[in-house]
């Protein structure tokens, strides 16, 4: 078994490397046949990865439920691919592949650390994907979406007030509500509503007055999160807002002013809130405050160091010694058993997902959707940066998960929904494209007839 | 790609251009320009007719059409780029963040990993004990200080052939880890033996031998220091000021690391003499007169010379509501600076303290690393600096001659002397010379490097001369008739014992040179009385062993 595991870690790296490479070769291919080939090969890689991972988990645990879960996951992958391909032939299958790969890596690592969580993660992902399947239709048909800005703002702030109330009750320890044994983090929904709010508000109007109003609403969002100690999400919202504001106004002065205010705010937060100071202390020297706030980071760093370039191999590391290994410190656990090279490839997959989101933001015509896609994409990329940077001690840890890979019901659902929204935009864009072509053709024809 | 371009040109102007192109208008205009005279001649006709259909014209037209299309495509691209500029900018900005993450991961792997894995908190490496037999720790010349014995049934036990003599510096692995056992835990449990052996061991299920840690400790010198201490509690540290290699680290009272597991409970229950504490690096003591080195530095930095100083010692010095006395009721009479230093005159240094003032003394102390984290392989306490802006003259004066609230470790004192002996430069002190694999081939070697420059050469030379005077005609005369040239400063630090009576810690901090070699020795004997009576002979025995009498 040991030898097999040792061998498998190189195979994992190879599979991931190949998958990541395919992501980028796809972007360079123009021939539809070749594109299809790339996609098919990616699907094969996902299935091989999942089967290999679960084979090793089974070999180490010898529990039948491992095989059951594998069946479930393979079925889920197949059905998801089939549904998207048949219902939405115009969607981006590359996006679906990336989503399944990231989820798949998560399924393996979570099952290795805590099998019960893997079951839950699987059920939530399946449920989330099923629900999210209607989202592209909604995006396509519901033309009223761009005009609902106040609805988004109210939804977001109400949800965040809920978070604040929870934080106040539990002394900042709990930021989620529990529904049927599955904890749900309200701030995850707000990630979507806030992007929609900012997008709809700035798409309509970039007058100074409206910018001030939008900024105030954004500050309320960020402020509530800082008060409820969810610093990571607060930062994600802040950066997203700055990015959208810059793109909407095309004036660098706004983001620069925003960054200035943000730096001031961060300094203020550092002096006002003990929980902010703790994070910074733990970042500067985790070993100085090892017994308290430095413990997690130190364990994470030990894990990454122990893994080295190629990782220890599944079940040969000790990711269980890292607190919340399946959530905030997922990346450290991955580094330990899969190695740095694998994790760099994983980051490249995350980056390609980000590029796909920004790509639609650039291509689509509708200003509202342009801004929403940019907002959602920025949120995704910055969240990855915060969690990976935090775990590797590049920046202070902000207590945020790696989207799709980490265990966490609400995070998985909201990210799947976010990607479904992006798929909706890909379909919308194809429609736009057809409209343009259609218009051109009719004009051309009428022009010729005139002559 | 082509379709994409068409799709995304919303600007009406460009749309018109395209339609014109597709209708052939623009093409005809372009073609007319270049079609030559025949076409121009035709222009005079009231109604436009198609140009003649010869091969050249067709080619020209095609060319012009292509050129126009290219121009349009370029314009469209420019438009699009302008429109999407901010989007592209944001994309690149976040792609850059991803790249930063990747670079950081690689950097972590190459440069940060070892320090982190070496942390004594890293329990992860302990799992390597399943595959690796913990390596040996030896002196600089290969005498084994710690090894792991494997009995016939495979059980391992860690044994320490020299037991108590090296107990603090080597440390233990039961009940947590300490000393070098803790600091070098990672490498002791890492095997760099022959790769073929490793493969064979993997198949036969045998453990690989862990790496050997070769310390800088010198067996003969450690032995001399250990025995010189006799029954005194306290510590001796000796190091080579030119390299930073720590040759001796003795702390008393000791424990037996071989029986620690069974002794632990009774030892922890008995809090009277804290045997587990490494007094060399963690014991905080009043510096006594050894602190006069720092006060001298402050004075020299302020006045740039020691020549102008004269003081008539009457044996007492009233300040605030206390009166300072010289040690043992001595009256020194008329003294210059060198005399005051050599005879360790407390009243003179009270006057010097007042002359120097709080700010300058604090500055000098900070410069000599009081209150700062010290460079050290094993756990070392920070020395405590207690003067504040609010301190009065009485505090200032007492601190100036080494009483007061200031506390220092023997290790810190050794680093101060080391920088003086090495003309101001503190070499990075280290306990590990190199790490080798089981066959003795080096795995890592500790570089000899300067840690920082604590003093400039003038400051160092002034202190060197004063410390020489202490040996030639001061409190450390016992060292004057040796083959080596000794320098030093004695100290007798009063402290209040547990039962309320006053005791005196005996200090010596100095160094000696012979034939280009030098050695720093710091001795602290708890309740040993005057520095000259207890600490100096201990230091002498270490110097004698090192330089040969």
Boltz contact constraints between the chains, C-beta under 6 A:
constraints:
  - contact:
      token1: [A, 30]
      token2: [B, 1]
      max_distance: 6.0
  - contact:
      token1: [A, 243]
      token2: [B, 90]
      max_distance: 6.0
  - contact:
      token1: [A, 246]
      token2: [B, 86]
      max_distance: 6.0
  - contact:
      token1: [A, 247]
      token2: [B, 86]
      max_distance: 6.0
  - contact:
      token1: [A, 247]
      token2: [B, 87]
      max_distance: 6.0
  - contact:
      token1: [A, 250]
      token2: [B, 86]
      max_distance: 6.0
  - contact:
      token1: [A, 287]
      token2: [B, 119]
      max_distance: 6.0
  - contact:
      token1: [A, 290]
      token2: [B, 121]
      max_distance: 6.0
  - contact:
      token1: [A, 298]
      token2: [B, 121]
      max_distance: 6.0
  - contact:
      token1: [A, 301]
      token2: [B, 116]
      max_distance: 6.0
  - contact:
      token1: [A, 302]
      token2: [B, 122]
      max_distance: 6.0
  - contact:
      token1: [A, 302]
      token2: [B, 124]
      max_distance: 6.0
  - contact:
      token1: [A, 305]
      token2: [B, 113]
      max_distance: 6.0
  - contact:
      token1: [A, 305]
      token2: [B, 116]
      max_distance: 6.0
  - contact:
      token1: [A, 305]
      token2: [B, 117]
      max_distance: 6.0
  - contact:
      token1: [A, 306]
      token2: [B, 124]
      max_distance: 6.0
  - contact:
      token1: [A, 318]
      token2: [B, 124]
      max_distance: 6.0
  - contact:
      token1: [A, 340]
      token2: [B, 105]
      max_distance: 6.0
  - contact:
      token1: [A, 340]
      token2: [B, 109]
      max_distance: 6.0
  - contact:
      token1: [A, 344]
      token2: [B, 102]
      max_distance: 6.0
  - contact:
      token1: [A, 347]
      token2: [B, 98]
      max_distance: 6.0
  - contact:
      token1: [A, 347]
      token2: [B, 101]
      max_distance: 6.0
  - contact:
      token1: [A, 351]
      token2: [B, 98]
      max_distance: 6.0
  - contact:
      token1: [A, 358]
      token2: [B, 91]
      max_distance: 6.0
  - contact:
      token1: [A, 361]
      token2: [B, 87]
      max_distance: 6.0
  - contact:
      token1: [A, 362]
      token2: [B, 84]
      max_distance: 6.0
  - contact:
      token1: [A, 362]
      token2: [B, 87]
      max_distance: 6.0
  - contact:
      token1: [A, 365]
      token2: [B, 10]
      max_distance: 6.0
  - contact:
      token1: [A, 381]
      token2: [B, 94]
      max_distance: 6.0
  - contact:
      token1: [A, 385]
      token2: [B, 97]
      max_distance: 6.0
  - contact:
      token1: [A, 388]
      token2: [B, 101]
      max_distance: 6.0
  - contact:
      token1: [A, 392]
      token2: [B, 104]
      max_distance: 6.0
  - contact:
      token1: [A, 392]
      token2: [B, 108]
      max_distance: 6.0
  - contact:
      token1: [A, 394]
      token2: [B, 104]
      max_distance: 6.0
  - contact:
      token1: [A, 433]
      token2: [B, 7]
      max_distance: 6.0
  - contact:
      token1: [A, 436]
      token2: [B, 7]
      max_distance: 6.0
  - contact:
      token1: [A, 447]
      token2: [B, 23]
      max_distance: 6.0
